[in-house]
Amino acid sequence: MKLLVALVLTAMLPIAANSADAAPRTQKPMKIGIIGTGEIGGALARHWSAAGHQLLISSRHPEQLQAFAKELGPNVKVGTPREAAAFGDVVMLAVPYGATPQVGRDYAAELKGKVVLDAGNPYPSRDGDMAVRDRQRGTGVASAEYLPGTRLVRAFNAINSGPLERDAFHKPEKLGIPLAADDPDAMKVAEQLVADAGFDPVPVGKLSRAREFDYGTPVYVRGMTAAELRKALKL
């Protein structure tokens, strides 16, 4: 657990306020567990709580998230990563990519059969040799190996934390979020949560196609609209 603890804590940074406070209320509230409440996970927690979802945001040291949870409102609880995995009908995984295999091992029982949104990106300078290998074979294929038994969706990996936090419901056109999944129903869940967060979902295809919006591709962190993404990805 030491690696996972260290990486999750490293990812935890203060989250500033943004326009998600005025987000429309969702028509389909869900229970969402967030593993890794750093810049990406924290921004999504803000958007989804404003939309009316029930959240459990997590850390190995929950006391460090109590003030943030109180700021977000009564629909947000705090717990450990295991508790977040157990709580959510949907689980948002926003930890450094090197921790993904350990998440899959440690919380296999809690994650089994659940929709898991995976936002991690492999960086060799941080994650070592596995990052080199996983960039070559594509993160959709790699993450599916690390998280067996889940209904995996690659989501929110191709946007930087700044635009994710501040550009929800961007005008005149929302920013697009590319998605890849093998499970059609999981894809629909992901599409709703992207929309509830204030962005336009862009389904790309199966997990094998997630490599088309991995690190280093022409669409990665470019801040494109849905129309621009579809054109660039030839959808």
PyRosetta script that sets phi, psi and omega in degrees:
from pyrosetta import init, pose_from_sequence

init()
pose = pose_from_sequence("MKLLVALVLTAMLPIAANSADAAPRTQKPMKIGIIGTGEIGGALARHWSAAGHQLLISSRHPEQLQAFAKELGPNVKVGTPREAAAFGDVVMLAVPYGATPQVGRDYAAELKGKVVLDAGNPYPSRDGDMAVRDRQRGTGVASAEYLPGTRLVRAFNAINSGPLERDAFHKPEKLGIPLAADDPDAMKVAEQLVADAGFDPVPVGKLSRAREFDYGTPVYVRGMTAAELRKALKL")
pose.set_psi(1, -17.6)
pose.set_omega(1, -172.9)
pose.set_phi(2, -59.7)
pose.set_psi(2, -41.6)
pose.set_omega(2, -179.9)
pose.set_phi(3, -61.4)
pose.set_psi(3, -47.7)
pose.set_omega(3, -178.0)
pose.set_phi(4, -62.5)
pose.set_psi(4, -43.0)
pose.set_omega(4, 179.3)
pose.set_phi(5, -58.8)
pose.set_psi(5, -48.6)
pose.set_omega(5, -177.1)
pose.set_phi(6, -62.9)
pose.set_psi(6, -42.5)
pose.set_omega(6, -176.5)
pose.set_phi(7, -70.6)
pose.set_psi(7, -39.9)
pose.set_omega(7, 178.8)
pose.set_phi(8, -64.5)
pose.set_psi(8, -42.3)
pose.set_omega(8, 179.7)
pose.set_phi(9, -66.2)
pose.set_psi(9, -37.2)
pose.set_omega(9, 178.1)
pose.set_phi(10, -61.8)
pose.set_psi(10, -34.8)
pose.set_omega(10, -177.1)
pose.set_phi(11, -75.4)
pose.set_psi(11, -15.8)
pose.set_omega(11, -174.6)
pose.set_phi(12, -79.5)
pose.set_psi(12, 116.1)
pose.set_omega(12, 178.2)
pose.set_phi(13, -135.1)
pose.set_psi(13, 157.3)
pose.set_omega(13, 179.3)
pose.set_phi(14, -60.7)
pose.set_psi(14, 144.2)
pose.set_omega(14, -179.5)
pose.set_phi(15, -113.2)
pose.set_psi(15, 125.7)
pose.set_omega(15, -179.4)
pose.set_phi(16, -83.8)
pose.set_psi(16, 160.9)
pose.set_omega(16, 178.3)
pose.set_phi(17, -69.9)
pose.set_psi(17, 154.2)
pose.set_omega(17, 176.8)
pose.set_phi(18, -151.7)
pose.set_psi(18, -171.8)
pose.set_omega(18, -172.0)
pose.set_phi(19, -72.8)
pose.set_psi(19, -5.7)
pose.set_omega(19, -177.9)
pose.set_phi(20, -64.4)
pose.set_psi(20, -14.7)
pose.set_omega(20, 178.8)
pose.set_phi(21, -58.9)
pose.set_psi(21, -24.3)
pose.set_omega(21, -178.7)
pose.set_phi(22, -101.3)
pose.set_psi(22, 18.1)
pose.set_omega(22, -176.0)
pose.set_phi(23, -65.8)
pose.set_psi(23, 144.0)
pose.set_omega(23, 173.4)
pose.set_phi(24, -61.5)
pose.set_psi(24, 149.9)
pose.set_omega(24, 178.9)
pose.set_phi(25, -76.7)
pose.set_psi(25, 139.7)
pose.set_omega(25, 180.0)
pose.set_phi(26, -69.4)
pose.set_psi(26, 150.1)
pose.set_omega(26, 175.0)
pose.set_phi(27, -86.7)
pose.set_psi(27, -14.2)
pose.set_omega(27, -177.3)
pose.set_phi(28, -134.6)
pose.set_psi(28, 78.2)
pose.set_omega(28, -179.6)
pose.set_phi(29, -62.8)
pose.set_psi(29, 140.9)
pose.set_omega(29, -178.7)
pose.set_phi(30, -126.4)
pose.set_psi(30, 163.6)
pose.set_omega(30, 169.8)
pose.set_phi(31, -96.6)
pose.set_psi(31, 119.8)
pose.set_omega(31, -175.0)
pose.set_phi(32, -123.1)
pose.set_psi(32, 126.3)
pose.set_omega(32, 171.4)
pose.set_phi(33, -99.4)
pose.set_psi(33, 132.7)
pose.set_omega(33, 179.0)
pose.set_phi(34, -112.6)
pose.set_psi(34, 118.4)
pose.set_omega(34, 176.4)
pose.set_phi(35, -101.8)
pose.set_psi(35, 108.0)
pose.set_omega(35, -176.2)
pose.set_phi(36, 102.5)
pose.set_psi(36, 81.4)
pose.set_omega(36, -176.4)
pose.set_phi(37, -97.1)
pose.set_psi(37, 65.0)
pose.set_omega(37, 175.3)
pose.set_phi(38, -101.1)
pose.set_psi(38, -138.9)
pose.set_omega(38, -174.9)
pose.set_phi(39, -67.0)
pose.set_psi(39, -47.5)
pose.set_omega(39, 179.6)
pose.set_phi(40, -71.9)
pose.set_psi(40, -53.2)
pose.set_omega(40, -179.1)
pose.set_phi(41, -61.7)
pose.set_psi(41, -37.3)
pose.set_omega(41, 179.6)
pose.set_phi(42, -67.9)
pose.set_psi(42, -41.7)
pose.set_omega(42, 177.6)
pose.set_phi(43, -62.3)
pose.set_psi(43, -42.7)
pose.set_omega(43, 179.5)
pose.set_phi(44, -68.0)
pose.set_psi(44, -36.9)
pose.set_omega(44, 176.1)
pose.set_phi(45, -58.7)
pose.set_psi(45, -42.1)
pose.set_omega(45, 179.8)
pose.set_phi(46, -63.6)
pose.set_psi(46, -47.4)
pose.set_omega(46, -178.8)
pose.set_phi(47, -64.7)
pose.set_psi(47, -47.1)
pose.set_omega(47, -174.8)
pose.set_phi(48, -71.5)
pose.set_psi(48, -34.6)
pose.set_omega(48, 176.5)
pose.set_phi(49, -66.7)
pose.set_psi(49, -39.9)
pose.set_omega(49, 177.6)
pose.set_phi(50, -63.5)
pose.set_psi(50, -30.3)
pose.set_omega(50, 179.5)
pose.set_phi(51, -79.5)
pose.set_psi(51, -11.9)
pose.set_omega(51, 175.8)
pose.set_phi(52, 104.7)
pose.set_psi(52, 10.3)
pose.set_omega(52, 176.0)
pose.set_phi(53, -77.3)
pose.set_psi(53, 154.6)
pose.set_omega(53, 173.6)
pose.set_phi(54, -90.1)
pose.set_psi(54, 127.1)
pose.set_omega(54, -173.4)
pose.set_phi(55, -124.2)
pose.set_psi(55, 148.2)
pose.set_omega(55, 163.1)
pose.set_phi(56, -125.3)
pose.set_psi(56, 109.1)
pose.set_omega(56, 178.0)
pose.set_phi(57, -92.0)
pose.set_psi(57, 145.6)
pose.set_omega(57, -167.1)
pose.set_phi(58, -130.9)
pose.set_psi(58, 155.0)
pose.set_omega(58, 173.6)
pose.set_phi(59, -161.0)
pose.set_psi(59, 156.2)
pose.set_omega(59, 172.4)
pose.set_phi(60, -68.8)
pose.set_psi(60, -15.9)
pose.set_omega(60, 176.6)
pose.set_phi(61, -125.0)
pose.set_psi(61, 78.2)
pose.set_omega(61, -172.4)
pose.set_phi(62, -56.5)
pose.set_psi(62, -27.8)
pose.set_omega(62, -178.5)
pose.set_phi(63, -59.6)
pose.set_psi(63, -23.7)
pose.set_omega(63, -179.8)
pose.set_phi(64, -74.1)
pose.set_psi(64, -12.7)
pose.set_omega(64, -179.7)
pose.set_phi(65, -108.2)
pose.set_psi(65, -2.1)
pose.set_omega(65, -173.3)
pose.set_phi(66, -61.8)
pose.set_psi(66, -42.8)
pose.set_omega(66, -178.5)
pose.set_phi(67, -65.3)
pose.set_psi(67, -40.7)
pose.set_omega(67, 178.4)
pose.set_phi(68, -63.5)
pose.set_psi(68, -44.6)
pose.set_omega(68, 179.4)
pose.set_phi(69, -61.8)
pose.set_psi(69, -41.7)
pose.set_omega(69, 179.0)
pose.set_phi(70, -62.6)
pose.set_psi(70, -39.1)
pose.set_omega(70, 177.8)
pose.set_phi(71, -62.4)
pose.set_psi(71, -38.5)
pose.set_omega(71, -176.1)
pose.set_phi(72, -73.9)
pose.set_psi(72, -30.3)
pose.set_omega(72, 176.1)
pose.set_phi(73, 125.9)
pose.set_psi(73, 176.3)
pose.set_omega(73, -172.9)
pose.set_phi(74, -69.5)
pose.set_psi(74, -12.7)
pose.set_omega(74, 178.1)
pose.set_phi(75, -87.1)
pose.set_psi(75, 10.3)
pose.set_omega(75, -179.4)
pose.set_phi(76, -120.9)
pose.set_psi(76, 123.8)
pose.set_omega(76, 175.7)
pose.set_phi(77, -110.7)
pose.set_psi(77, 168.0)
pose.set_omega(77, 179.5)
pose.set_phi(78, -123.5)
pose.set_psi(78, 142.9)
pose.set_omega(78, 176.9)
pose.set_phi(79, -164.1)
pose.set_psi(79, -166.6)
pose.set_omega(79, 177.5)
pose.set_phi(80, -86.1)
pose.set_psi(80, 165.5)
pose.set_omega(80, 175.6)
pose.set_phi(81, -56.1)
pose.set_psi(81, -39.4)
pose.set_omega(81, 178.0)
pose.set_phi(82, -62.9)
pose.set_psi(82, -41.6)
pose.set_omega(82, 178.8)
pose.set_phi(83, -65.7)
pose.set_psi(83, -36.4)
pose.set_omega(83, 176.8)
pose.set_phi(84, -65.7)
pose.set_psi(84, -40.8)
pose.set_omega(84, 178.2)
pose.set_phi(85, -63.7)
pose.set_psi(85, -37.4)
pose.set_omega(85, 179.9)
pose.set_phi(86, -75.7)
pose.set_psi(86, -35.4)
pose.set_omega(86, -175.2)
pose.set_phi(87, -69.0)
pose.set_psi(87, -44.9)
pose.set_omega(87, -167.1)
pose.set_phi(88, -78.3)
pose.set_psi(88, 136.7)
pose.set_omega(88, 162.7)
pose.set_phi(89, -73.0)
pose.set_psi(89, -27.3)
pose.set_omega(89, 172.3)
pose.set_phi(90, -123.3)
pose.set_psi(90, 139.4)
pose.set_omega(90, 179.1)
pose.set_phi(91, -121.4)
pose.set_psi(91, 126.0)
pose.set_omega(91, 175.7)
pose.set_phi(92, -96.1)
pose.set_psi(92, 118.8)
pose.set_omega(92, 179.9)
pose.set_phi(93, -102.7)
pose.set_psi(93, 111.7)
pose.set_omega(93, -176.0)
pose.set_phi(94, -133.1)
pose.set_psi(94, 51.5)
pose.set_omega(94, 178.0)
pose.set_phi(95, -105.2)
pose.set_psi(95, 160.8)
pose.set_omega(95, 171.2)
pose.set_phi(96, -52.4)
pose.set_psi(96, 140.8)
pose.set_omega(96, -169.0)
pose.set_phi(97, -58.4)
pose.set_psi(97, -31.7)
pose.set_omega(97, -179.5)
pose.set_phi(98, -62.3)
pose.set_psi(98, -19.2)
pose.set_omega(98, 178.7)
pose.set_phi(99, -86.5)
pose.set_psi(99, -9.9)
pose.set_omega(99, -174.2)
pose.set_phi(100, -59.2)
pose.set_psi(100, -46.0)
pose.set_omega(100, 178.6)
pose.set_phi(101, -58.9)
pose.set_psi(101, -37.7)
pose.set_omega(101, -179.6)
pose.set_phi(102, -69.7)
pose.set_psi(102, -37.7)
pose.set_omega(102, 175.0)
pose.set_phi(103, -58.5)
pose.set_psi(103, -45.4)
pose.set_omega(103, -180.0)
pose.set_phi(104, -61.9)
pose.set_psi(104, -36.7)
pose.set_omega(104, 179.0)
pose.set_phi(105, -75.1)
pose.set_psi(105, -49.7)
pose.set_omega(105, -171.3)
pose.set_phi(106, -71.1)
pose.set_psi(106, -32.2)
pose.set_omega(106, -174.2)
pose.set_phi(107, -118.0)
pose.set_psi(107, 28.7)
pose.set_omega(107, -177.5)
pose.set_phi(108, -57.2)
pose.set_psi(108, -43.9)
pose.set_omega(108, -177.8)
pose.set_phi(109, -65.6)
pose.set_psi(109, -42.6)
pose.set_omega(109, -177.9)
pose.set_phi(110, -70.6)
pose.set_psi(110, -30.1)
pose.set_omega(110, -176.0)
pose.set_phi(111, -90.5)
pose.set_psi(111, -12.5)
pose.set_omega(111, -172.9)
pose.set_phi(112, -56.8)
pose.set_psi(112, 125.5)
pose.set_omega(112, 176.3)
pose.set_phi(113, 79.8)
pose.set_psi(113, -0.5)
pose.set_omega(113, -175.9)
pose.set_phi(114, -93.9)
pose.set_psi(114, 155.2)
pose.set_omega(114, 170.9)
pose.set_phi(115, -73.6)
pose.set_psi(115, 123.0)
pose.set_omega(115, 179.3)
pose.set_phi(116, -120.2)
pose.set_psi(116, 119.9)
pose.set_omega(116, 175.0)
pose.set_phi(117, -93.8)
pose.set_psi(117, 123.1)
pose.set_omega(117, -173.6)
pose.set_phi(118, -112.3)
pose.set_psi(118, 116.6)
pose.set_omega(118, -176.9)
pose.set_phi(119, -107.7)
pose.set_psi(119, 2.0)
pose.set_omega(119, -174.0)
pose.set_phi(120, -71.2)
pose.set_psi(120, 149.2)
pose.set_omega(120, 174.7)
pose.set_phi(121, -127.9)
pose.set_psi(121, 134.2)
pose.set_omega(121, -179.3)
pose.set_phi(122, -79.0)
pose.set_psi(122, 126.2)
pose.set_omega(122, 176.7)
pose.set_phi(123, -122.4)
pose.set_psi(123, 116.1)
pose.set_omega(123, -177.8)
pose.set_phi(124, -56.3)
pose.set_psi(124, -36.5)
pose.set_omega(124, -178.6)
pose.set_phi(125, -64.2)
pose.set_psi(125, -25.2)
pose.set_omega(125, -179.4)
pose.set_phi(126, -105.3)
pose.set_psi(126, -40.9)
pose.set_omega(126, -169.7)
pose.set_phi(127, -102.5)
pose.set_psi(127, -5.9)
pose.set_omega(127, 174.6)
pose.set_phi(128, 80.0)
pose.set_psi(128, -155.2)
pose.set_omega(128, -172.8)
pose.set_phi(129, -62.0)
pose.set_psi(129, -32.7)
pose.set_omega(129, -178.9)
pose.set_phi(130, -61.5)
pose.set_psi(130, -29.7)
pose.set_omega(130, 179.2)
pose.set_phi(131, -67.8)
pose.set_psi(131, -38.7)
pose.set_omega(131, 177.9)
pose.set_phi(132, -63.4)
pose.set_psi(132, -47.0)
pose.set_omega(132, -179.9)
pose.set_phi(133, -63.0)
pose.set_psi(133, -42.6)
pose.set_omega(133, -174.3)
pose.set_phi(134, -76.4)
pose.set_psi(134, -27.0)
pose.set_omega(134, 171.7)
pose.set_phi(135, -65.5)
pose.set_psi(135, -36.5)
pose.set_omega(135, -178.4)
pose.set_phi(136, -69.5)
pose.set_psi(136, -41.3)
pose.set_omega(136, -176.6)
pose.set_phi(137, -91.9)
pose.set_psi(137, -12.3)
pose.set_omega(137, 179.2)
pose.set_phi(138, 97.5)
pose.set_psi(138, 138.2)
pose.set_omega(138, -174.7)
pose.set_phi(139, -71.8)
pose.set_psi(139, -27.5)
pose.set_omega(139, 177.2)
pose.set_phi(140, -60.7)
pose.set_psi(140, -46.3)
pose.set_omega(140, 178.4)
pose.set_phi(141, -66.6)
pose.set_psi(141, -44.1)
pose.set_omega(141, -177.2)
pose.set_phi(142, -66.3)
pose.set_psi(142, -48.1)
pose.set_omega(142, -178.0)
pose.set_phi(143, -64.1)
pose.set_psi(143, -35.3)
pose.set_omega(143, 176.9)
pose.set_phi(144, -62.0)
pose.set_psi(144, -34.7)
pose.set_omega(144, 177.2)
pose.set_phi(145, -69.2)
pose.set_psi(145, -39.0)
pose.set_omega(145, -177.1)
pose.set_phi(146, -77.1)
pose.set_psi(146, -23.4)
pose.set_omega(146, -175.2)
pose.set_phi(147, -122.9)
pose.set_psi(147, 58.3)
pose.set_omega(147, -177.0)
pose.set_phi(148, -66.1)
pose.set_psi(148, 148.2)
pose.set_omega(148, 178.0)
pose.set_phi(149, 84.8)
pose.set_psi(149, -2.5)
pose.set_omega(149, 177.7)
pose.set_phi(150, -100.0)
pose.set_psi(150, 163.3)
pose.set_omega(150, 174.3)
pose.set_phi(151, -99.6)
pose.set_psi(151, 84.6)
pose.set_omega(151, -165.2)
pose.set_phi(152, -81.8)
pose.set_psi(152, 139.7)
pose.set_omega(152, 171.9)
pose.set_phi(153, -131.9)
pose.set_psi(153, 127.6)
pose.set_omega(153, 170.0)
pose.set_phi(154, -81.0)
pose.set_psi(154, 120.7)
pose.set_omega(154, -172.6)
pose.set_phi(155, -153.9)
pose.set_psi(155, 144.7)
pose.set_omega(155, 175.4)
pose.set_phi(156, 63.5)
pose.set_psi(156, 18.2)
pose.set_omega(156, 177.1)
pose.set_phi(157, -89.8)
pose.set_psi(157, -17.0)
pose.set_omega(157, -172.9)
pose.set_phi(158, -105.2)
pose.set_psi(158, 26.4)
pose.set_omega(158, 176.8)
pose.set_phi(159, -136.6)
pose.set_psi(159, 138.8)
pose.set_omega(159, 176.3)
pose.set_phi(160, -74.0)
pose.set_psi(160, 158.8)
pose.set_omega(160, -175.7)
pose.set_phi(161, -65.4)
pose.set_psi(161, -32.7)
pose.set_omega(161, -179.4)
pose.set_phi(162, -61.6)
pose.set_psi(162, -57.2)
pose.set_omega(162, 176.5)
pose.set_phi(163, -61.0)
pose.set_psi(163, -35.1)
pose.set_omega(163, 178.4)
pose.set_phi(164, -62.0)
pose.set_psi(164, -39.4)
pose.set_omega(164, -178.0)
pose.set_phi(165, -74.8)
pose.set_psi(165, -44.7)
pose.set_omega(165, -168.0)
pose.set_phi(166, -100.4)
pose.set_psi(166, -16.7)
pose.set_omega(166, -170.7)
pose.set_phi(167, -107.8)
pose.set_psi(167, 24.0)
pose.set_omega(167, 172.8)
pose.set_phi(168, -62.5)
pose.set_psi(168, 140.2)
pose.set_omega(168, -179.9)
pose.set_phi(169, 56.7)
pose.set_psi(169, 39.6)
pose.set_omega(169, -179.5)
pose.set_phi(170, -59.7)
pose.set_psi(170, 140.4)
pose.set_omega(170, 179.1)
pose.set_phi(171, -117.4)
pose.set_psi(171, 148.4)
pose.set_omega(171, 4.8)
pose.set_phi(172, -79.5)
pose.set_psi(172, -17.3)
pose.set_omega(172, 178.4)
pose.set_phi(173, -125.8)
pose.set_psi(173, 140.6)
pose.set_omega(173, 176.9)
pose.set_phi(174, -69.9)
pose.set_psi(174, 154.1)
pose.set_omega(174, 173.0)
pose.set_phi(175, -74.2)
pose.set_psi(175, 147.3)
pose.set_omega(175, -179.0)
pose.set_phi(176, -93.0)
pose.set_psi(176, 146.7)
pose.set_omega(176, 176.5)
pose.set_phi(177, -121.6)
pose.set_psi(177, 110.6)
pose.set_omega(177, 178.9)
pose.set_phi(178, -71.8)
pose.set_psi(178, 144.9)
pose.set_omega(178, -177.0)
pose.set_phi(179, -134.0)
pose.set_psi(179, 146.9)
pose.set_omega(179, 173.7)
pose.set_phi(180, -139.9)
pose.set_psi(180, 136.0)
pose.set_omega(180, -179.5)
pose.set_phi(181, -160.5)
pose.set_psi(181, 150.6)
pose.set_omega(181, 174.4)
pose.set_phi(182, -90.2)
pose.set_psi(182, -21.9)
pose.set_omega(182, -177.2)
pose.set_phi(183, -97.3)
pose.set_psi(183, 115.0)
pose.set_omega(183, -177.0)
pose.set_phi(184, -61.0)
pose.set_psi(184, -37.9)
pose.set_omega(184, -179.8)
pose.set_phi(185, -69.8)
pose.set_psi(185, -37.2)
pose.set_omega(185, 175.6)
pose.set_phi(186, -63.3)
pose.set_psi(186, -37.8)
pose.set_omega(186, 177.2)
pose.set_phi(187, -61.3)
pose.set_psi(187, -41.2)
pose.set_omega(187, 179.7)
pose.set_phi(188, -64.2)
pose.set_psi(188, -40.1)
pose.set_omega(188, 176.7)
pose.set_phi(189, -60.9)
pose.set_psi(189, -45.5)
pose.set_omega(189, 179.7)
pose.set_phi(190, -62.4)
pose.set_psi(190, -41.1)
pose.set_omega(190, 178.7)
pose.set_phi(191, -59.6)
pose.set_psi(191, -43.3)
pose.set_omega(191, 179.1)
pose.set_phi(192, -63.1)
pose.set_psi(192, -43.4)
pose.set_omega(192, -177.2)
pose.set_phi(193, -69.2)
pose.set_psi(193, -32.9)
pose.set_omega(193, 173.3)
pose.set_phi(194, -62.9)
pose.set_psi(194, -46.2)
pose.set_omega(194, 179.5)
pose.set_phi(195, -64.0)
pose.set_psi(195, -41.6)
pose.set_omega(195, 179.4)
pose.set_phi(196, -63.8)
pose.set_psi(196, -28.5)
pose.set_omega(196, 178.5)
pose.set_phi(197, -79.5)
pose.set_psi(197, -10.2)
pose.set_omega(197, 177.1)
pose.set_phi(198, 102.0)
pose.set_psi(198, 22.4)
pose.set_omega(198, -178.7)
pose.set_phi(199, -129.4)
pose.set_psi(199, 167.9)
pose.set_omega(199, 178.9)
pose.set_phi(200, -98.7)
pose.set_psi(200, 122.4)
pose.set_omega(200, 177.7)
pose.set_phi(201, -73.3)
pose.set_psi(201, 139.5)
pose.set_omega(201, 177.4)
pose.set_phi(202, -127.8)
pose.set_psi(202, 90.7)
pose.set_omega(202, 177.3)
pose.set_phi(203, -64.8)
pose.set_psi(203, 125.5)
pose.set_omega(203, -177.3)
pose.set_phi(204, -98.5)
pose.set_psi(204, -36.6)
pose.set_omega(204, -179.0)
pose.set_phi(205, 150.9)
pose.set_psi(205, -153.2)
pose.set_omega(205, -178.2)
pose.set_phi(206, -72.8)
pose.set_psi(206, 170.8)
pose.set_omega(206, -176.7)
pose.set_phi(207, -57.4)
pose.set_psi(207, -30.3)
pose.set_omega(207, 179.2)
pose.set_phi(208, -63.1)
pose.set_psi(208, -20.9)
pose.set_omega(208, 179.7)
pose.set_phi(209, -90.0)
pose.set_psi(209, -2.9)
pose.set_omega(209, 177.3)
pose.set_phi(210, -60.3)
pose.set_psi(210, -24.9)
pose.set_omega(210, 178.2)
pose.set_phi(211, -60.9)
pose.set_psi(211, -19.1)
pose.set_omega(211, -179.1)
pose.set_phi(212, -74.0)
pose.set_psi(212, -15.0)
pose.set_omega(212, 174.2)
pose.set_phi(213, -128.2)
pose.set_psi(213, 24.3)
pose.set_omega(213, 172.6)
pose.set_phi(214, -71.4)
pose.set_psi(214, 173.8)
pose.set_omega(214, 173.9)
pose.set_phi(215, -50.7)
pose.set_psi(215, 134.6)
pose.set_omega(215, 175.0)
pose.set_phi(216, 90.1)
pose.set_psi(216, -7.7)
pose.set_omega(216, 178.0)
pose.set_phi(217, -81.1)
pose.set_psi(217, 162.6)
pose.set_omega(217, -177.6)
pose.set_phi(218, -62.6)
pose.set_psi(218, -18.6)
pose.set_omega(218, -177.5)
pose.set_phi(219, -101.7)
pose.set_psi(219, -5.5)
pose.set_omega(219, -175.0)
pose.set_phi(220, -67.3)
pose.set_psi(220, 124.5)
pose.set_omega(220, 179.3)
pose.set_phi(221, 47.2)
pose.set_psi(221, 39.3)
pose.set_omega(221, 178.9)
pose.set_phi(222, -94.4)
pose.set_psi(222, -7.8)
pose.set_omega(222, 179.3)
pose.set_phi(223, 65.1)
pose.set_psi(223, 42.0)
pose.set_omega(223, -177.5)
pose.set_phi(224, -84.7)
pose.set_psi(224, 153.1)
pose.set_omega(224, 169.8)
pose.set_phi(225, -74.5)
pose.set_psi(225, 170.5)
pose.set_omega(225, 179.0)
pose.set_phi(226, -61.3)
pose.set_psi(226, -41.2)
pose.set_omega(226, 180.0)
pose.set_phi(227, -63.7)
pose.set_psi(227, -41.5)
pose.set_omega(227, 179.0)
pose.set_phi(228, -66.1)
pose.set_psi(228, -39.2)
pose.set_omega(228, 177.5)
pose.set_phi(229, -64.0)
pose.set_psi(229, -44.9)
pose.set_omega(229, -178.8)
pose.set_phi(230, -62.2)
pose.set_psi(230, -39.3)
pose.set_omega(230, 178.2)
pose.set_phi(231, -66.3)
pose.set_psi(231, -45.6)
pose.set_omega(231, -177.7)
pose.set_phi(232, -65.5)
pose.set_psi(232, -34.3)
pose.set_omega(232, -177.5)
pose.set_phi(233, -93.3)
pose.set_psi(233, 2.4)
pose.set_omega(233, 178.0)
pose.set_phi(234, 56.9)
pose.set_psi(234, 46.9)
pose.set_omega(234, -179.8)
pose.set_phi(235, -92.2)
pose.dump_pdb("model.pdb")
